[in-house]
Structure formats: structure tokens, C-alpha cells
Amino acid sequence: MTADALPTATLAIYAVLSVPVFFCLVRHGKTGLLGWLYLLAFCTLRIVSGAMSMSSSSSSSASIIANVGLSPLLLAASGILHEGRAYRVAGDKKMEWLLVLVFHAIVTPGVALLATGASGLLQPNATSKDLVLVNVGIALLVAAWLVLCICAALSLRPSSRQKKKEGKVMDIATPTTAHGYGTKLLLGVAAALPFIGIRVLYSLVALTTRLPYLNPSTGALSIRVVIVFLPELIACIVLIVAGLVTQRVAPR
């Protein structure tokens, strides 16, 4: 793959992937709205960054979008995790939504600081303040990824719908297909998180060291393919597969 072919491939692949993501958005209903909407936003941003890179390989806007565009993938994983928990884990719905808001409270300032700092660093008169903003922003995104990993691990423990009674484990709720679908969604998120982690940690190293060959838009092609393009693509495909397998979960 040549340097010119990568933006073209990115645009074409995510344009195709947007179709099943939109299908999942429709099929999963209100419970899955957040997750699939953010995944669609991620695909859209990748299409935009691909188009910008095709028009100008040194585009600063494309570089910023490449870094900031990671946040919708984190939020998509969070939303799909929330959807899986809604079907699998018997918990307080208000508490579940509070956890979602807390996660957004980590990611949103992180991406805002990252965008502001990255924009400043790309200017000729960049200051140390811009670097601080970038470091704090990417640190918040790394923290958000770690929170997702912990939540996914805790969510996959034996369901809280089960309890011990007279020495036997008994289900206190009527077994449903939705419970199994919830487990599949959680497994999909868990499978995608390592690849998201590769991308997040790469951004941490690239933005803090500012090494030219680590630039997500103009750096070494091998790094851009192996550490940027493929992890994002694999994570997106894993989430899409989980969504397609469970597309009948929402009540009709």
C-alpha cells in the first residue's frame, strides 16, 4: 500500500462500513442509540479525514481529525457496553446513566483539550501551553480507555440476576434471549478494547514525543497502517459484527 493509497482506502472502507453501522443504529432501537450513533460518527470522521488527506497529505486539519476522531470510537464502545449491560445486568437504570455521563465527562474535556492543543502545536508560534493541553487531553482519553476495560471486565462477571437459594444458583428473572444478546454485545466490546488500546497508546506516544515519523497523517506509512489504520478498522469491524449478530435484540 502506498502513502497515496491509504487515504483512499480509508475513505472507501469506512464508506462501506457506514452502511452496516446505520443498519445497527436502526435495528438496536433506543437502548443502542448512543453506541451506534457514535460509531457512525467515527466512520464519518474517518471518511472526512481520508478525503482531506487525499487533497493534501500535509493538511493540518486532517491531522487534527485523525487524533480527535478517536473519541467517537471510545464513546461508541461505551454506548455499546451500556446497551449490553442494559440487557444482561440487573441494575439501577439511573446509576447506569450516571456512569454513562461520568464517562462522557472524561472523554469530552479530553477531546476538547486535545483538539485545542493539537491545533496550537501545528502553528509556527506553538507554545509550551499547547503541549500541556495535548498531554492532559490524551491522558484523559487513556484514562477513559482504562475505565472501559474495567467496566467490561466487571460486566462479564456472572450476571447479577443470579443469586443463591437453598444451596443452588437460581435465576430470579425469566430467562430471555435479550440476556444472551447482552452477553454477546459485552463480548464484542471486550474483543474490540485491545485494538482501541493500541490506537490510544499510540496517540499518547505520538503526541507527547512529537516525533515526525509517528504523525498519524504524514508519518511513516508502516506505522500508520499497522498501529493506526488496522487497529481502528479491526475494532470497528468487531463492534459491527457484534451489532449484526444481536440486531434482533430491540423489541419491535
C-alpha positions as CSV (number, residue, x, y, z in Angstrom):
1,M,0.0,0.0,0.0
2,T,1.4,3.4,-1.0
3,A,1.1,6.6,1.0
4,D,-1.4,7.9,-1.5
5,A,-3.5,4.7,-1.4
6,L,-4.0,4.8,2.4
7,P,-6.3,7.8,2.5
8,T,-8.2,6.4,-0.5
9,A,-8.6,3.0,1.2
10,T,-9.7,4.7,4.4
11,L,-12.4,6.7,2.7
12,A,-13.7,3.7,0.7
13,I,-13.6,1.2,3.5
14,Y,-15.4,3.4,6.1
15,A,-17.9,4.5,3.5
16,V,-18.8,0.8,3.1
17,L,-18.8,0.1,6.8
18,S,-21.2,3.1,7.4
19,V,-23.9,1.0,5.8
20,P,-24.0,-1.9,8.4
21,V,-23.4,0.7,11.2
22,F,-26.5,2.6,10.1
23,F,-28.4,-0.7,9.9
24,C,-27.4,-1.5,13.5
25,L,-28.4,2.0,14.6
26,V,-31.9,1.4,13.2
27,R,-32.2,-2.2,14.5
28,H,-31.0,-1.7,18.0
29,G,-33.5,0.9,18.9
30,K,-33.4,3.4,21.7
31,T,-31.3,1.3,24.0
32,G,-28.4,1.1,21.5
33,L,-28.8,4.7,20.2
34,L,-25.7,6.1,21.8
35,G,-23.3,3.4,20.8
36,W,-24.3,3.0,17.2
37,L,-24.7,6.8,16.7
38,Y,-21.1,7.4,17.9
39,L,-19.8,4.5,15.7
40,L,-21.5,6.1,12.7
41,A,-19.8,9.4,13.7
42,F,-16.5,7.7,13.9
43,C,-16.9,6.3,10.4
44,T,-17.9,9.7,9.1
45,L,-14.9,11.3,10.6
46,R,-12.6,8.7,9.0
47,I,-14.2,9.4,5.7
48,V,-13.7,13.1,6.1
49,S,-10.0,12.7,7.2
50,G,-9.4,10.4,4.3
51,A,-10.8,12.9,1.9
52,M,-8.7,15.7,3.4
53,S,-5.6,13.6,3.3
54,M,-6.2,12.8,-0.4
55,S,-6.5,16.5,-1.2
56,S,-3.4,17.5,0.9
57,S,-1.2,14.9,2.5
58,S,0.2,17.7,4.9
59,S,-3.2,19.0,5.8
60,S,-3.2,20.1,9.5
61,S,-6.9,19.7,9.7
62,A,-6.6,16.1,8.6
63,S,-4.0,15.5,11.3
64,I,-6.3,17.0,14.0
65,I,-9.3,15.0,12.8
66,A,-7.1,11.8,12.8
67,N,-6.3,12.4,16.5
68,V,-9.6,13.8,17.7
69,G,-11.6,11.2,15.7
70,L,-10.5,8.6,18.2
71,S,-13.0,9.9,20.8
72,P,-16.2,8.7,18.9
73,L,-14.7,5.2,18.9
74,L,-14.3,5.3,22.7
75,L,-17.8,6.7,23.1
76,A,-19.2,4.0,20.7
77,A,-17.6,1.3,22.8
78,S,-19.0,2.9,25.9
79,G,-22.5,3.1,24.4
80,I,-22.5,-0.5,23.2
81,L,-21.2,-1.5,26.6
82,H,-24.1,0.3,28.2
83,E,-26.5,-1.4,25.8
84,G,-25.1,-4.8,26.7
85,R,-25.4,-4.1,30.4
86,A,-29.0,-3.0,29.9
87,Y,-29.9,-6.5,28.6
88,R,-27.6,-8.6,30.8
89,V,-27.1,-6.9,34.2
90,A,-29.9,-6.2,36.5
91,G,-29.0,-2.8,38.0
92,D,-30.4,0.6,38.8
93,K,-31.1,2.4,35.5
94,K,-30.4,5.8,37.0
95,M,-27.0,4.6,38.2
96,E,-26.3,3.2,34.7
97,W,-27.0,6.5,33.1
98,L,-24.9,8.3,35.7
99,L,-22.0,6.1,34.8
100,V,-22.5,7.0,31.1
101,L,-22.5,10.7,32.0
102,V,-19.3,10.3,34.1
103,F,-17.6,8.6,31.1
104,H,-18.7,11.4,28.8
105,A,-17.3,13.9,31.4
106,I,-13.9,12.3,31.0
107,V,-13.9,12.0,27.2
108,T,-15.5,15.3,26.3
109,P,-12.9,17.6,28.1
110,G,-10.2,15.2,26.9
111,V,-11.0,15.6,23.2
112,A,-11.6,19.4,23.6
113,L,-8.2,19.9,25.2
114,L,-6.6,17.6,22.6
115,A,-8.1,19.4,19.7
116,T,-7.1,22.8,21.1
117,G,-3.6,21.8,21.9
118,A,-3.0,19.9,18.6
119,S,-4.2,22.9,16.7
120,G,-1.8,25.1,18.5
121,L,1.2,22.7,18.0
122,L,0.6,22.7,14.3
123,Q,1.1,26.5,14.2
124,P,4.5,28.2,13.7
125,N,4.1,30.0,17.1
126,A,3.4,26.9,19.2
127,T,3.9,27.3,22.9
128,S,4.5,25.0,25.8
129,K,0.9,25.6,26.9
130,D,-0.3,23.8,23.7
131,L,1.8,20.8,24.6
132,V,0.4,20.7,28.1
133,L,-3.2,20.8,26.7
134,V,-2.3,17.9,24.4
135,N,-0.7,15.9,27.2
136,V,-3.7,16.4,29.5
137,G,-6.2,15.7,26.7
138,I,-4.6,12.4,25.7
139,A,-4.1,11.4,29.3
140,L,-7.9,11.7,29.8
141,L,-8.6,9.5,26.8
142,V,-6.2,6.9,28.1
143,A,-8.0,7.1,31.5
144,A,-11.3,6.7,29.6
145,W,-10.0,3.6,27.9
146,L,-8.8,2.1,31.2
147,V,-12.3,2.8,32.7
148,L,-13.9,1.0,29.8
149,C,-11.6,-2.1,30.3
150,I,-12.5,-2.3,33.9
151,C,-16.3,-1.8,33.3
152,A,-16.2,-4.5,30.5
153,A,-14.4,-7.0,32.8
154,L,-16.8,-6.3,35.7
155,S,-19.9,-6.6,33.4
156,L,-18.8,-10.0,32.1
157,R,-18.8,-11.5,35.6
158,P,-21.7,-13.9,36.5
159,S,-24.9,-11.9,36.0
160,S,-26.3,-10.1,39.0
161,R,-29.7,-11.6,38.0
162,Q,-28.5,-14.8,39.7
163,K,-28.5,-15.5,43.4
164,K,-28.0,-18.4,45.7
165,K,-31.1,-20.0,47.2
166,E,-31.1,-23.2,49.2
167,G,-27.6,-24.0,48.1
168,K,-28.4,-23.7,44.4
169,V,-27.9,-20.9,41.9
170,M,-31.2,-19.8,40.6
171,D,-32.3,-17.2,38.1
172,I,-34.6,-14.6,39.7
173,A,-35.8,-13.4,36.3
174,T,-37.3,-15.3,33.4
175,P,-34.5,-16.3,31.0
176,T,-34.7,-14.2,27.9
177,T,-32.9,-14.1,24.5
178,A,-32.1,-10.5,25.3
179,H,-29.9,-11.6,28.2
180,G,-27.8,-13.7,25.7
181,Y,-27.7,-10.8,23.3
182,G,-26.4,-8.6,26.0
183,T,-23.6,-11.0,26.7
184,K,-22.6,-11.0,23.0
185,L,-22.5,-7.2,22.9
186,L,-20.3,-7.2,26.0
187,L,-18.0,-9.8,24.5
188,G,-17.8,-7.7,21.3
189,V,-16.8,-4.6,23.3
190,A,-14.2,-6.7,25.2
191,A,-12.7,-8.0,22.0
192,A,-12.5,-4.5,20.5
193,L,-10.9,-2.8,23.5
194,P,-7.4,-4.2,23.0
195,F,-7.3,-2.8,19.5
196,I,-8.7,0.5,20.7
197,G,-6.0,0.5,23.4
198,I,-3.3,0.1,20.7
199,R,-4.6,3.2,19.0
200,V,-5.0,5.2,22.2
201,L,-1.5,4.4,23.5
202,Y,0.0,5.2,20.0
203,S,-1.6,8.6,20.2
204,L,-0.2,9.1,23.7
205,V,3.3,8.3,22.5
206,A,3.0,10.3,19.2
207,L,1.6,13.4,20.8
208,T,3.9,13.6,23.7
209,T,7.1,12.8,21.8
210,R,6.1,14.7,18.6
211,L,8.3,12.5,16.5
212,P,7.7,13.2,12.8
213,Y,7.6,9.5,11.8
214,L,4.8,8.9,14.3
215,N,2.5,11.6,12.9
216,P,-0.9,9.9,12.1
217,S,-1.3,11.8,8.8
218,T,2.3,12.3,7.5
219,G,4.4,9.8,9.4
220,A,5.9,6.5,8.3
221,L,3.5,4.5,6.2
222,S,4.2,1.2,8.0
223,I,3.3,2.8,11.4
224,R,0.2,4.5,10.0
225,V,-1.0,1.2,8.6
226,V,-0.1,-1.2,11.4
227,I,-0.7,1.0,14.5
228,V,-3.3,3.5,13.3
229,F,-5.4,2.1,10.4
230,L,-5.6,-1.6,11.2
231,P,-6.4,-1.4,15.0
232,E,-9.2,1.1,14.3
233,L,-10.5,-0.9,11.4
234,I,-10.5,-4.2,13.4
235,A,-12.2,-2.6,16.4
236,C,-14.9,-1.1,14.2
237,I,-15.5,-4.4,12.4
238,V,-15.6,-6.4,15.7
239,L,-18.3,-4.0,17.0
240,I,-20.2,-4.2,13.8
241,V,-20.2,-8.0,13.9
242,A,-21.5,-7.9,17.5
243,G,-24.2,-5.5,16.4
244,L,-25.3,-7.6,13.4
245,V,-25.4,-10.8,15.5
246,T,-27.6,-9.1,18.0
247,Q,-29.7,-6.9,15.7
248,R,-32.9,-8.6,16.8
249,V,-32.4,-7.6,20.5
250,A,-34.6,-4.5,20.5
251,P,-38.3,-5.1,21.0
252,R,-40.5,-4.5,17.9
